[in-house]
Amino acid sequence: MKIAFINSTTCGVVYAGIVYVMTAIEENGHEVCLIDLNFAPRENYVRFALQEIRKIKPDVIGFSTLTPTHFRSLEIAEKVKKEFPSIIMVWGGTHSTILPEQAISHSLVDAICIGDGEITFPEFLDKLKQDKEPLVDGIWYKSNGKIKKNKLRPFIHDLDKLSFPRWEYYDLEKYFRGHKINGSIDVVASRGCSFRCSYCTAPLMSELGMGNHQRFRSPDNIIAEIKRNIIKYSNKGLNSITFHDETFGYAREQFDILLSKYAEEGLHHKLFWVCQTRAELITEEWAQKASHAGCIAVEMGVESGNEDIRKNSLNKHIANKDFIKTAKILSKYNILYQTSFIIGTPEDTKATIFESIKFAKNIEPIGIRFTLYYPLPRTRLEEQIRLEGLLRTDKLRQGMPTVDTKHLKAETLDKIYFIIRLWLAVKYLKIALRHLGLKLFVQIFKYAFNLNKNRALPLMHPFNRGGLIENMVMNEWINKRKRLIYKK
């Protein structure tokens, strides 16, 4: 069968989950392709998707959705259903797994895949190809207008059994040029998270009755994938990797062995790497090993500069002094660090938001990311918001203020968010001028008119808008850090 997957984000995100599932489907003998909305015209992504579907003529369309992108998938599905009523539309991803009853009940949804899709989806397609009823664990489907629910399939425990993802479904050269860290590709060393932050869906995944949600690959398996990536993708511009784990280094034995092998095999001189983790996991030993093995940057979620909000409202039990200590450790070992903050959670006031700004200044990260709080369904914080009547609309879209706090209206939050973005733009401009001088304006001119032919994307593409100066600063500092690594 021919299946087309739609990557419904338009903000530059590459989902490893889609690639893993597509790889498994193709290995099972089906024809698979990707419709990637990241490179569609921003306001005409539905038309773009339809044009691609007309060319491909798929039997099945797969949507892998998060809650923030679910609305976009529905807009596309509505148009597809009108023009191609015989195409079977299957939904997977976090949204369908967390809200299966809501997902399968929608008139545009023919089936949903709950949990990991690498085994479930190929089996489902096999049944369709054989014209058999899809009695497949992990699949809910509609038959003659009735919803049929197969039993849930446990999460895949042994991740080493999965085939390495085939990233060529994406236009890698465009991504490598548009990525904040140029030439980076994701490697997933683990799935899931054992922490229980109130704003995150990870705790819900562990309560689905499908087994342990956090699972880890073996170091040898990870190293083998990285070597494969070097062979396959270096000629396309690959020069770094991003460990796309929620808490990289949580399993300390895996971390120690992986980094030892990474350095022993000389991979740290071929691909530097970045990761996301939690501040309390980073010790002197952690940072020393990471730096020796080619770690160039770490992202940490601070969420709020106010300790009371972070601990009691967001259920993230890390003190400000621990973030300060971690920042000092990372600086000692020449590892750059980025921080992320959420504004607009229920307890936020103007004072607490500006506490976050002040704290961000104090720990002096290379990058600072502020996002408006987005209430993810069934999380503890979202349930609190609904009970207290703070949710403004059920039509949630990422990047738009949809929630009042107990002290601030959504309109006020939007204004504060604008001020923060303006502050960050000025901050990065000052840093860029300090580090690049007049060279900055030369680079901007060359980039704007694509004089060096390195810009693969339209100037006003979401990859570029609002982040050009930040990206220049980021890459300037990263290049300096690379020179330190390659001198070792």
C-alpha positions in Angstrom: 0.0 0.0 0.0 1.0 3.6 -0.5 1.0 5.8 2.6 1.8 9.5 2.9 2.7 11.0 6.3 2.0 14.6 7.0 4.4 16.5 9.2 1.9 19.2 10.3 4.2 21.6 12.1 5.3 24.8 10.3 7.8 26.0 12.9 10.9 24.0 11.8 10.5 21.0 14.0 11.6 17.5 12.8 9.8 14.7 14.6 12.0 11.6 15.0 8.8 9.6 15.8 7.5 9.9 12.2 10.8 8.8 10.8 11.0 5.7 13.0 7.5 4.7 12.0 8.0 5.4 8.3 11.2 3.4 8.3 9.4 0.4 9.9 6.5 0.7 7.3 8.9 0.8 4.3 10.9 -2.2 5.6 7.5 -4.1 5.8 7.1 -3.7 2.0 4.8 -0.6 1.8 5.5 2.5 -0.2 5.9 5.6 2.1 6.6 9.3 1.6 6.5 12.5 3.6 4.5 15.7 3.1 6.5 18.2 5.1 4.7 21.4 5.9 7.8 23.1 7.2 8.6 24.2 3.7 5.1 25.0 2.6 3.9 28.6 2.2 3.0 29.7 5.7 -0.6 30.7 4.9 -1.2 28.1 2.2 -0.2 24.9 3.9 -3.6 23.2 3.2 -3.3 23.9 -0.5 0.3 22.7 -0.5 -0.7 19.4 1.2 -3.5 18.9 -1.3 -1.2 19.4 -4.2 1.2 16.8 -2.9 -1.6 14.4 -2.2 -2.9 14.7 -5.8 0.6 13.8 -7.0 1.2 10.9 -4.6 -2.3 9.4 -4.7 -1.9 7.5 -1.4 -4.2 4.8 -0.1 -3.6 6.0 3.5 -2.6 9.3 5.1 -0.9 9.3 8.5 -1.0 12.3 10.8 1.4 12.3 13.7 0.1 15.1 15.9 0.8 16.9 19.1 -2.0 18.9 20.7 -0.6 22.2 19.4 -0.6 21.0 15.8 -3.8 19.0 15.9 -6.0 21.8 14.6 -3.8 22.1 11.5 -4.1 18.4 10.8 -7.9 18.6 11.0 -7.9 21.5 8.5 -6.0 19.4 6.0 -8.1 16.3 6.7 -11.3 18.2 6.0 -10.2 19.2 2.5 -8.7 15.8 1.8 -11.9 14.0 2.8 -14.0 16.1 0.4 -11.8 15.5 -2.6 -10.6 12.0 -1.8 -13.3 10.3 0.4 -11.8 6.8 -0.1 -8.4 7.7 1.5 -8.1 6.2 4.9 -6.9 8.7 7.5 -5.0 7.4 10.5 -3.9 9.5 13.5 -1.1 8.8 15.9 1.3 10.7 18.2 0.9 12.1 21.7 -2.5 13.7 21.2 -4.2 10.5 20.0 -2.5 8.5 22.7 -3.5 10.8 25.5 -7.0 11.5 24.2 -8.0 8.3 22.2 -11.8 8.7 22.8 -11.8 12.2 21.6 -9.6 11.5 18.6 -11.4 8.4 17.3 -14.8 10.1 17.7 -14.0 12.8 15.2 -15.8 12.4 11.9 -12.5 12.9 9.9 -10.7 10.2 11.7 -10.9 6.6 10.4 -8.4 5.0 12.8 -5.9 5.9 15.5 -2.6 4.3 16.6 -2.1 4.5 20.3 1.4 4.4 21.7 4.5 3.3 19.7 3.8 2.9 16.1 6.7 0.9 14.7 5.0 -2.5 15.1 1.4 -1.4 15.2 1.2 0.6 12.0 2.8 -1.9 9.7 0.5 -4.6 11.0 -2.5 -2.4 10.4 -1.4 -1.7 6.8 -0.9 -5.4 6.2 -4.5 -6.1 7.3 -5.8 -3.4 5.0 -3.7 -4.7 2.1 -5.2 -8.2 2.7 -8.7 -6.7 3.0 -9.0 -8.1 6.5 -10.5 -6.5 9.6 -7.7 -4.7 11.4 -7.6 -6.7 14.6 -4.3 -5.2 15.7 -3.2 -4.3 19.2 -2.9 -0.6 19.6 -5.4 0.3 16.8 -8.9 1.7 17.3 -10.9 2.0 14.1 -14.3 2.6 12.6 -16.3 -0.1 10.8 -19.7 0.6 9.3 -20.0 3.7 11.5 -19.1 1.9 14.7 -15.9 2.4 16.8 -14.0 -0.8 17.3 -11.3 -0.9 20.1 -8.5 -3.4 20.0 -6.6 -3.9 23.3 -3.6 -1.6 23.9 -0.1 -2.7 22.9 2.7 -2.4 25.5 5.4 0.2 24.8 8.4 -1.3 23.0 10.8 -2.2 25.7 13.8 -3.2 23.7 14.5 -0.1 21.6 17.6 -1.7 20.2 15.4 -3.9 18.0 14.1 -0.9 16.1 15.8 -0.1 12.8 17.8 3.1 12.5 15.6 6.0 11.2 16.0 6.9 7.6 16.3 10.7 7.7 16.3 11.1 3.9 12.5 11.3 4.0 13.2 14.9 5.0 15.0 17.4 2.7 18.1 17.3 4.9 20.0 19.9 3.1 17.3 22.5 3.7 17.1 21.5 7.4 20.8 21.6 7.8 20.9 25.2 6.5 17.9 26.3 8.4 18.6 24.7 11.8 19.7 26.9 14.6 22.7 24.6 15.0 23.7 24.1 11.4 24.1 20.5 10.2 22.5 18.9 13.2 20.5 15.6 13.2 18.5 14.0 16.0 19.6 10.8 17.8 17.1 9.4 20.4 19.0 7.6 23.2 15.9 7.1 25.3 12.2 7.5 25.2 10.0 8.9 28.0 10.7 10.7 31.3 10.3 9.6 34.9 9.8 13.1 36.3 6.3 14.4 37.1 6.1 18.1 36.1 2.5 19.2 36.3 2.5 20.9 32.8 3.9 17.9 30.9 2.2 14.8 29.4 5.1 12.4 30.4 3.4 11.4 33.8 0.2 10.5 31.8 2.1 8.1 29.5 3.2 6.1 32.5 -0.4 5.8 33.7 -1.8 4.3 30.4 -1.3 0.7 31.5 1.2 0.1 28.6 4.3 -0.6 30.7 7.2 1.6 31.7 7.2 4.7 29.5 10.9 5.5 30.0 13.2 3.2 28.1 16.8 3.3 27.1 18.9 2.1 24.2 22.3 0.4 24.6 25.4 2.5 24.1 26.6 0.2 21.3 23.3 0.6 19.4 23.5 4.4 19.7 27.2 4.4 18.5 26.3 2.2 15.5 23.5 4.6 14.5 25.8 7.6 14.7 28.5 5.9 12.6 25.8 5.0 10.0 24.6 8.7 10.0 28.2 9.9 9.3 28.4 7.6 6.3 25.0 8.4 4.9 24.6 12.1 5.6 28.0 13.8 5.9 27.9 14.7 2.2 24.6 16.5 2.8 26.1 18.7 5.5 25.8 16.7 8.7 28.4 18.0 11.3 26.6 17.6 14.6 24.0 15.7 16.5 21.3 16.6 19.0 20.5 13.9 21.6 16.7 14.3 21.5 16.0 12.8 24.9 13.8 14.6 27.5 16.5 14.0 30.2 19.8 13.0 28.5 22.1 11.4 31.0 19.3 10.2 33.4 20.5 6.6 33.2 24.1 7.2 34.4 25.5 3.9 33.4 24.3 4.4 29.8 25.7 8.0 29.8 29.1 7.0 31.1 29.6 4.1 28.7 28.2 6.0 25.7 30.5 9.0 26.2 33.5 6.8 26.8 32.9 5.0 23.5 32.1 8.2 21.7 35.5 9.6 22.6 37.4 6.4 22.2 36.2 6.0 18.6 37.1 9.6 17.7 33.5 10.6 17.0 33.9 13.8 19.1 36.3 15.0 16.4 33.7 14.3 13.7 30.4 15.3 15.2 30.0 17.6 18.2 26.7 17.3 20.1 24.1 19.1 22.1 21.4 17.8 24.5 18.5 18.6 26.8 18.6 17.6 30.4 17.7 18.6 34.0 20.0 20.8 36.1 20.2 18.5 39.0 21.6 15.7 36.8 24.7 17.8 35.9 27.6 17.3 38.2 31.3 18.0 37.9 31.9 14.5 36.6 29.0 14.7 34.2 30.2 18.0 32.7 33.9 16.8 32.5 32.9 13.6 30.6 30.5 15.5 28.3 33.1 18.1 27.5 35.8 15.5 26.7 33.3 13.7 24.5 32.4 16.7 22.4 29.4 18.2 24.1 29.1 21.8 22.9 25.8 23.0 24.5 23.1 21.9 27.0 19.5 23.1 27.2 17.8 23.2 30.6 14.2 24.1 31.5 14.1 26.6 34.3 10.4 27.3 33.6 10.1 30.1 36.2 12.5 32.4 38.0 10.2 32.2 41.0 11.0 29.1 43.1 7.6 28.8 44.7 5.9 28.6 41.2 8.5 26.2 39.9 8.2 23.8 42.9 4.6 24.1 44.0 2.7 24.9 40.8 4.9 23.3 38.1 6.1 20.4 40.4 9.7 20.9 39.3 11.8 20.6 42.5 15.0 22.4 41.5 16.2 25.5 43.5 17.6 28.6 41.9 20.9 27.9 43.6 21.1 24.6 41.8 20.7 26.3 38.4 23.4 28.8 39.3 25.7 26.0 40.4 25.0 24.0 37.2 25.7 27.1 35.1 29.1 27.6 36.8 30.0 23.9 36.3 29.1 24.0 32.6 31.1 27.3 32.1 34.1 25.7 33.8 34.1 23.0 31.2 33.4 25.3 28.2 29.9 23.9 27.6 27.5 26.5 26.4 24.0 26.4 28.0 20.5 27.5 27.0 17.5 28.0 29.3 13.8 27.9 28.6 11.1 29.7 30.5 7.2 29.5 30.5 5.1 32.6 31.1 1.4 32.6 31.9 1.0 29.7 34.3 -1.8 30.1 36.8 0.2 31.7 39.6 2.1 34.1 37.4 2.0 37.9 38.1 3.9 40.7 36.4 6.4 40.5 39.2 7.0 36.7 38.9 7.4 37.0 35.1 10.0 39.7 35.5 11.7 37.6 38.2 12.2 35.1 35.4 13.7 37.7 33.2 16.0 38.8 36.0 17.0 35.2 36.7 17.7 34.6 33.0 20.1 37.6 33.0 21.8 36.4 36.2 22.8 33.0 34.9 24.0 34.4 31.6 23.0 31.6 29.2 24.0 31.7 25.5 20.3 31.3 24.5 17.1 32.2 26.3 13.7 30.9 25.2 10.5 32.3 26.6 7.2 30.6 25.6 3.6 31.3 26.4 2.1 28.5 28.6 0.1 26.1 26.5 -2.3 23.8 28.5 -1.7 20.2 27.4 -4.8 18.1 27.9 -5.3 15.9 31.0 -2.1 17.3 32.7 -2.5 18.3 36.3 -2.0 21.9 35.5 -4.6 21.9 32.7 -7.2 20.3 35.0 -6.5 23.0 37.6 -7.0 25.7 34.9 -10.3 24.2 33.8 -11.6 23.9 37.4 -10.7 27.5 38.1 -12.2 28.9 34.9 -8.9 30.3 33.5 -9.1 28.7 30.1 -10.2 31.2 27.5 -11.0 28.9 24.6 -10.9 25.3 23.6 -9.5 26.3 20.2 -5.9 26.1 21.4 -3.1 27.2 19.1 0.5 27.3 20.1 2.0 30.8 20.4 -1.3 32.4 21.2 -2.4 33.4 24.8 -5.3 31.1 25.5 -5.2 31.1 29.4 -5.7 33.8 32.0 -3.6 33.6 35.1 -5.2 34.2 38.5 -3.7 37.7 38.3 -3.3 38.6 34.6 -5.6 38.5 31.5 -4.5 36.8 28.4 -4.3 40.2 26.6 -1.9 41.4 29.2 0.3 38.3 28.8 0.4 38.9 25.1 1.8 42.4 25.7 4.4 41.2 28.2 5.4 38.4 25.7 5.9 41.1 23.0 8.2 43.1 25.4 10.2 40.0 26.2 10.7 39.2 22.5 11.8 42.8 21.9 14.2 42.6 24.8 15.7 39.4 23.5 16.1 40.8 20.0 18.0 43.9 21.4 20.1 41.6 23.6 21.2 39.4 20.7 21.9 42.4 18.5 24.2 43.9 21.2 26.0 40.6 21.6 26.3 40.2 17.8 27.8 43.7 17.5 30.2 43.0 20.3 31.4 39.7 18.8 31.1 40.5 15.1 31.3 44.2 14.7 30.7 45.5 11.2 31.0 42.0 10.0 27.4 41.5 11.3 25.9 43.9 8.8 27.9 42.3 6.0 26.6 38.8 7.0 23.0 40.1 7.2 23.3 41.7 3.7 24.7 38.5 2.2 22.0 36.4 3.9 19.2 38.7 2.9 20.2 38.6 -0.8 21.5 35.1 -0.6 24.8 36.2 -2.1 26.7 33.1 -0.9 24.0 30.7 -2.0 23.8 29.2 1.5 20.2 30.2 2.3 17.9 27.4 1.2 14.8 29.0 2.5 12.7 32.1 1.7 13.8 35.1 3.8 10.5 35.3 5.6 10.2 31.6 6.3 9.5 30.8 10.0 13.0 29.3 10.4 14.4 32.7 9.7 11.8 35.2 11.0 12.8 36.7 14.4 15.8 34.4 14.9 18.4 35.5 12.4 20.6 37.5 14.8 20.2 34.9 17.5 21.3 32.1 15.1 24.3 34.1 14.0 25.4 34.6 17.6 24.7 31.0 18.4 26.8 29.7 15.5 29.6 32.2 16.2 30.0 30.9 19.7 29.6 27.3 18.6 32.3 27.7 16.0 34.6 29.0 18.7 33.8 26.0 20.9 34.4 23.6 18.0 37.8 25.0 17.6 38.6 24.3 21.2 37.3 20.7 20.8 39.3 20.0 17.6 42.5 21.3 19.2 42.3 18.5 21.8 
